[in-house]
Amino acid sequence: MTTCVGTSTGWFPVARAAEVGSRPLPVGAGGRAYVLVRLRPDGEVSAFPATCPHRLVPLSAGTVVDGRLTCPYHGWQYDGEGRCVTIPALGPDGTPPPRADLTVPWAVEERHGWVWLAPERTAVPTPPRPGDATVAEPVPAPPQPAGPVLGNLHPPWRRRGTRWRCPASCGPVAGCRSGCSGAPGRCAAPTASRSTRRRTASASGSDAPTDPGVATGERPVRLRRRVTAVHRAPFQLLLRREHLDSGAVTTVHFLLQPEDADSTRVYTRLLLSAGPGRPLPAPRDVGREVALAQRVLDEDLALTAHLAGQGLPPAGRDELHLRADRLGVALRRALCDFTGTARGARAAA
Ligand code: FES
């Protein structure tokens, strides 16, 4: 076998071929995490990095749709080469930027009942056959770590909620990802002078061929929409979606009530208007909107439970932000500002 412990060169047997189907299978090779999946029934195996570059959601929770790996969070789709081919928020005419592509491993091969993965170009072009003598590859020495090294089983460290805590005196390890020094309990991220922010997305369009007003020619097929988000960090978020052609407005109001370090109760209020002069939405329409809001919230909660980090503040170097994300990014910045302000107030007390 030509695997090399501690490096990412060489071929790594990562899964039995029979284990890989249309559900992404998490595997590891050379210290990196990947998912394996067949994008077509009985098709060849494709390998992708384990997380979506958008918000770092594990792609092991993704699905295969039309022969593409689809991220469960915002629906970005990747072809077998890792190219991002669809970003739903950009609309049907939007072109995904090249930065949205996944960096796939150098090669993945199915041989002798196993899936072999080579994270980087390797001197041996194919996986070894069973019984082959071990082929040693030149291996560069691993780089020396720059600072102190702590194993994750270091006994004095305790985990509480999503943070590690040293019982001596260092306080929580904040893990600030904004580029500040990240000293325990301190965050140098810029703080906000206000805790309420309003962002309005410019009007965008969506097709509504089933709208009765479209059939009568009263409204165009492509309806204009405007979305406004009002954040009152950290406990309130209001989203207002206006359909500019029909005058219909949907408002969703989230209220968060922290209960302890690990749980927060979420209250949601939904306000519906069919537009000026129009009758109130029928109970059936209200029920459909409530079910939709609940489903979106459930999906988001289930996915955020998979996330390794807290997601605050936005990880500028790791996550890929698009123009279509500006409301979400603004919300996370507001939350970061709030937590930074709260930390500052605690330190000053
Ligand atoms: S599409 Fe993957 S996290 Fe947004």
Boltz pocket constraint, residues with backbone or C-beta under 6 A from the ligand:
constraints:
  - pocket:
      binder: B
      contacts: [[A, 52], [A, 53], [A, 54], [A, 55], [A, 56], [A, 57], [A, 71], [A, 72], [A, 73], [A, 74], [A, 75], [A, 76]]
      max_distance: 6.0
